[in-house]
Amino acid sequence: MASELNGKKVAILVESGFEQVELTGPKRALEQAGARTFIVSPQKTEVQGWNHDEKADRFPVDVPIEAARAEDFDSLLLPGGVMNPDTLRMNPEAVAFVRAFFDAGKPVAAICHGPWTLVEADVVRGRTMTSWPSIRTDLRNAGATVVDREVVVDQGLVTSRKPDDIPAFNARMIEEFAEGKHKGRKAA
C-alpha cells in the first residue's frame, strides 16, 4: 500500500466547518499510500476543523481556490461536516473546481455530508451513492440512486456515510485513486 499512489496529487477541498476526522483519517491514508495531498479552500490561509459540534484544530491552506486548477491534481477528496459542504456549494469557484474533476473523468471521494457539494455541481444524476442520512433526499432529488452501505463506488466516485466508515472508505478511495482516469467517469 505504501506506493500505490506514488506521484499522485490529491486535492482536499474544504471550507471551515469540516468534520476533522474526515479530513485527517483519509489524508493520512493517502499520504501513507504515497500521495501528495493539498488542502484547497476559499479561505486564504487556514481552515477550521470541527469535532461534531465543537471547534477542533486549524489547518493551513495549501492552495486558495482561486489558484486551484483541477488539471493540476489527479483526484479529489471531499470531507463532510455540515457547515463545510453547505458553504462550499454556495461558492461558484468551488463548485466549478468539483465539476472539472468529473468533466475530466478523474476519481472523486466524498464522505458524510461531502456529497452535498456534488449536488450543486450537478454530477450525481444516474449514479449510485451513499451519504449521511439527512442529505439523502437531496441526492435523490438530484437524480442519484441512494443506498445505505458503508462505502459505494460508482464509475470512480467513492462515497461513505460517516466517520465509522473511514477504514472502508480509505481502502476503496486508494483503490480508485490508484486506477486514475477511466472512460465513462464524466458527469451524467
Secondary structure, 3 states (H helix, E strand, C coil): CCCCCCCCEEEEECCCCEEHHHHHHHHHHHHHCCCEEEEEECCCCEEEEEECCEEEEEEECCEEHHHCCHHHCCEEEECCCCHHHHHHCCCHHHHHHHHHHHHCCCCEEEECCCHHHHHHCCCCCCCEECCCHHHHHHHHHCCCEECCCCEEEECCEEEECCHHHHHHHHHHHHHHHHHCCCCCCCCC
